[in-house]
Amino acid sequence: MSTSPEHAATGSEWWRTAVIYQIYPRSFADASGDGIGDLPGIESRMDALAQLGVDALWLSPFMVSPQRDAGYDVADYRDVDPLFGSLADFDAMLAAAHERGIKLIVDLVPNHSSSDHAWFQAALAAGPGSIERARYIFRDGKGENGELPPNNWESVFGGRAWTRVTEADGTPGQWYLHIFDSSQPDFDWSNEEVREEFRSVLRFWLDRGADGFRVDVAHGLVKAEGLPDYTPPADGDSMGGHEPVPYWGQEGVHEIYRDWHNVLAEYEGDRVLCAEAWLPTLDETALWVRSDEMHQAFNFLYMYAGWNADAQREVITESLRAFNSVGAPSTWVLSNHDVVRHATRLAVEFENAQGAGIGPNTPGPRPDAALGLRRARAATTLMLALPGSAYLYQGEELGLPEVIDLPDEARQDPSFFRTNGERYGRDGCRVPIPWEPDAPAFGFSTTGESWLPQPPEFVEYARSVEEKDDASTLELYKNLLTERRAHGLGSGTLTWKETGSATLLSLTNADVEVVVNFGADELLVDAARVILSSEPLLVTAENQAKVPTDVTVWLHA
Ligand code: NOJ
């Protein structure tokens, strides 16, 4: 059954202003003690999430998977991997969230499956020309004996984007496309069977009560006709340059989301689709959130904007313009499981391409941890004052830095292996988070096991330590979320105030004025006007609060 948008379930459109907390399940809380976080672990920490004050959770994939890309390689879209628990555990965890008024978004990976998926295994067995192969992108190779790949595309994780299979009779055979790892074959979305399968997967999780989906590689499902050759820009930027990319942002992809929009609209409660779409401009990103498509699209241009007054003002102004033009909120984000944590990234003074990560031998000076944290707190204090929705990534509320000193033997990201260690990849932002200072694995697991080693300095970031410290990053985040809600900032209107300075940014939203000091000189503000600030402020005898460099304050307007 499908209904047109005018028959859609209506409601609060909660997602327009929501603050959504990303849980990376394998690194959040481990109830089974095997060193990998799980769904019962999440359930056991639900009160901490309610106390933080977030509106919703997004869980990175927990479906059945051989975990070659940490679950972004799904072998069964309708079941929970035993590593993370069971469907009953999912139901219990969802109920625990809903009881506390917290919504829950599931990660859906439609661009590719795992090579362990029954469909891919059937495709290998069935041979060229079969309906089984037609669900994926199999092609004959070039060259005299098909020994060359069908085109020159490169995998986002390094190396070529094609792998040759051995046919059932033992001879070298066709090639299949994988924009990511060879264990992640791309589906062929021109195939109606693929489309129907994913409608059914959407319904499976919607029927269980999921409040929506974060859609992985939402810009990648449709490939250009004829699969033309393409060479990405040399700087390794996976968003592409200004040349069209034959596997990103093809026009035909939008039809899929219009279809999904209608599937979600059949359900009560404003279910949401959030696009993970890395695109070179805000105007292109806004195409994913036209009124009959998705509801949110991560604002990655904002994530990567420079930490200075001009760059921040420009990206915020442009974001609001681009998303307003299609009637959508901007979805602000500073960190996730694919990028260097912003408490480190904002102190990086050298080129660091997305996905490169930072490791012990990264050229350039070590990012200054104190500077990074100070800027991260200031950046988040600015972000949470902006109208629209925002995503937080687990651990950023503790001020966690990127873990730089992971030994090579511990690394797991396929991009580390596919580039022979040239890129450290994303493990440094995925280390299991600390809950208590003295417990095994800092309270992450009951046994002390942890799938990536936690550094000793995590002790000072443990949640229970920060809970007792008014000046901690955790307490800052709690205040930000309380005041954001109290002042209605998510649904407010932003107006810039001219500061006459190239290093000061000032804006108003609802009844709050926000000032960010990027400059070396202290700024004085009337202490009575201060609602909160990203660092504790010294106050003069004249009751003036001193706002030093890299600090954001919220003032009564
Ligand atoms: C984006 C996900 O966020 C990332 O972690 C994953 O490796 C790729 N998509 C491939 O699914």
Boltz pocket constraint, residues with backbone or C-beta under 6 A from the ligand:
constraints:
  - pocket:
      binder: B
      contacts: [[A, 69], [A, 72], [A, 73], [A, 109], [A, 180], [A, 216], [A, 217], [A, 276], [A, 337], [A, 338]]
      max_distance: 6.0
